[in-house]
Amino acid sequence: MVDGAGRTVMETFGNGALTERDVSPRSGAVESIFTHHGTNLLQGLVVRHNVRLNVDSREDKRQQKIERFQHDELDRLTCSRVEDCESPLSCLEWSGPCDTVIEYDAAGDITFKSDVGTYTYDPAHPHAVQLAGSAAFANDAVGNQITRPDSRSREPRFQGSLMQAPAFLAAFLAHLPTSSPDAAEPEPSFQKLPAVQYSGDVVSGAMIGTVPGGSIGAQIAIDAGALPRGTREARLGKAVGEIGRASSRWCSARAGRSWVVG
């Protein structure tokens, strides 16, 4: 089901679960999403916005938790806090300091994030991060990132020209098997392609089948292997040719009888 603006406000899934969304008629912002399967609550999210449509909080009714947010005068996120939401009062009141604090400089770059540390930037590229806490990054002369810490190995994840390609392409190219041209298997000749052999068998059999007395000749050719591989496709072609030849003889006989009567 959609509302007057074409937004989905209700949908039913194949397993019988029902999702309902409340959308603000003035702002178009989603205010809640609830999913039930029978009497079971699978999802219950309530989102509250301020007058500038920044998210003030998002509440999880199912897990009884709420995450609150604060923003600066430029609508940038500066603070977030997650806490239990077991009663209506605890859900409405901000009851503690921020879990995460974010600070910015005059250019809008993040300078500090409490769960990461201090950010420093490349002097040649003011918005290119060099350090985020203890994590180091490197950029090329035009500002493209060429190395960054990997979350598993803590070693550079991408290097060189592969960084010019999307990450998924770089990963794909990195896993391609390498082999020398001499080791590669030769491609099959055109004549050995299955489609060519199949068509050749049928056509060859049909051509011989249409020739008077060709049935015996075709059988000999098939048994001797003169027709390609002597396959059932060749036999099928021979049968088609014989049917065509018989039909032609019948039509000729009918035409001749009509001419005599006339």
N, C-alpha and C positions, 0 to 999 in steps of 0.2 A: 504494500500500500504506500502511496506517495501523497504528499500534501500538495497544496495549490502551486507551490514553487517547484515541484518535481523532485523533492527530497524524500528519500525512503524513510518512513516513520514506523513501518511495521513489516516484518517478514517472517515467514515460517520455513523451517528447514526440513530436510527429508526425515530426520529422526523425531520430528514433532516439536522441537524446541521453537519457542516464539520469542522474537526480539522486538522490543518497542523502543522508539527514540522520541524524546521530547526536544523540540527545536524552538528556539525563541522566535516568535513571529516578527520581532523588530530587527534583531541583529542577525538572525540566521545561525547563531551559534548553538551547538548541541549542548543541552542542559542535563540530559540523563540518558543512560542506555541500560535497559533491563532485559535480561534473557531468562525465561523460565522453561522448564521441561516438566509439565504437570505442576505439582506443587513445589518442585525443587528450584531454588534460585541458583542459576549458573553464573550470572553476571549482574552486578548492580552498581553502576557507576553514576555519581552525581558530580557535575562540574559547575562551579560558580565563577562568574566573571565580574570584573569591576566595570566602571563606566567606560573605560577605554578598551574593553573587551580583552584585557589580559586575564589569564587564568588566575583566580585568587586561590582556589583549592580544587582538589579532586578527591572525592570520597569513595571508598570501596565498601559498599554495604555488606558484601559477602564476607570479606575478611575483617571488617570492622576496623579499618584504618583510614587515615586521611593524610594527604600531603598538601601543605600550604606553601604559597609562593609570595614573594615580594618583588617589586620592580622599581626602577628609578624613574626619573622624569622623562627619560627617553625610551621608556617601555622595555628596558633591558632587565633580564632576570638577575637579581642580586642575592636572593636568599631562598632556601627551601628547607622544609622540615617535615618529617614523617612521624606521626604519633598514633597511638591507639584511639579508637573512636567508639567506645562502648556505650556511651550515653549521649543524648542530644546536647547536653551542656559541654561535654568534652569535645564534641565535634564543632562547636561554634566558637570556642575561645582558643586563642593562641596561647599555649601554656609553657613555652620554653624558648631557648635560643635556636638559632638556625643550625641545621645539620650541615648544610653546604653554603658557603659564602663565596660570592664572585665579585671581583673588583675590576674596573676598567680604567684606561687612560683617556686622555682628551681625544685621541684618534679613534676610540671605540674598541681598541684591542683589549683582550683580557690580560690583566697584569697579575692576578692572583686568583686561585681557586683552592678552597680549603682542603679538598680531597686530592689535590695534585701538587700544589706548591706555586712558586713564582714562575711567571712566564717572561722570557726575554726574546727579542726579535732581531732579525738580521738587519744591520744598519743599512745595507744596500737595498733591502726590500722590507719596508717598515711593517708589513702585515704578515711576513713569513716567520714562523716560529723557529727559534734555534734551540731553546730549552723550555721544557714544561716540567717543572720539578726536577727530577733527575734524568728525565728522558731527553735525549739529544736528537736533533733533526738537522739535515743539511739540504741546501738548495743549490741549483746551478746558476749560471750567470743571468738567466732571465727570470729566475724566481720559482722554477719548478722544483718540487721536493724530490730529491734523489735518494735520500736514505732516511729511515725512521726506525725506531725500535720495534721489533716484533714482540707481541705479548707472550709468545712461548719461548722463543730462542734468545730474545734480547739482542739480536743481531740485525743488521740492515735487511729489510724485507725486499726492497726493490733497488736496482742499481742501473746506471747507464741509460741507454736509449729506451729500454723497456718502460721507463717511467713516462715516456711520451704517449704510450698507449694506455687504454683503460686497464684497470687492475685485473679484470677477468681475462683480458687478452694476454697480458703479461704472464699470468699463471698458466694459461693454456699453452703458450709458446714454450714456457719453461719445462713442460712435461711432455713435449713431443719427442718421440724416439729418434735417435740419431743413428744413421747408418750410411755407409759409403755407397755411391752409385753402383759399384761392382757387386755389392752384396744384395742388391735389390733383385727380386724375382722378375724375369721378363714378362711383359704383358702378353696375354694370349693373342695369337693372330686373329685377324678378322674372320677367317673361315672357321675358326674353332669356337666362336661365340655361340652359346646355346641357341639364341634366337635365329642366327644364320643357319645353323645345322637343321633346326626344326623346319624352317621355311624351305630350305633346299630339299629336304626329304619329301615334304608334301608336294612341292611343285614338280620335282623329278618324277615322282610316282604318278601324278596326274597327267603329265605329258605322255608318258609311256602308255597309261591306261586308255588314252583317247585314240591311240593308233590301232587300226584293225590288227587283231592278233597280238596286240601289245600285252594282253594279260599274261600270256605264257612268257613273253619276253621279259616283262616286268618281274615276274616271279623268279625267273632265272637270274636276272640282274640283282635282285634283292638277296637271293641265297648266295650268289657269288660275291656279294659285297660291292658290286658296281654302283649301286645306289648308295648314297652316303650312309654308312653304318648299318644298312639293312634294317632300319628301325620300323616300329609300328606306324610312325608318321609317314614313311614311304608307302606302307601298305594302305594307309588311309588315303593318301594322294592317288594311289592306283585305283582304289575303289571309286573315288570321286570321278576320276577320268573315265572309267568304264560306264558309270551312270550317265555322264554327259554324252558319251558316244552313243549309248543306247537311246537316249532321249532324242538325239539328232537323227538317228535312223528312223525312229517312230514318226517324227515330224515330217521327214522326207517322204515316208510311205503315205502318210495322210495327204500330203500335197499332191503326190502323183495320182492317187485315187480320185481326188477331186477334179484334176485336170482331165482324166479319162471320161468321167461322167459328164462333164461340161461339153 
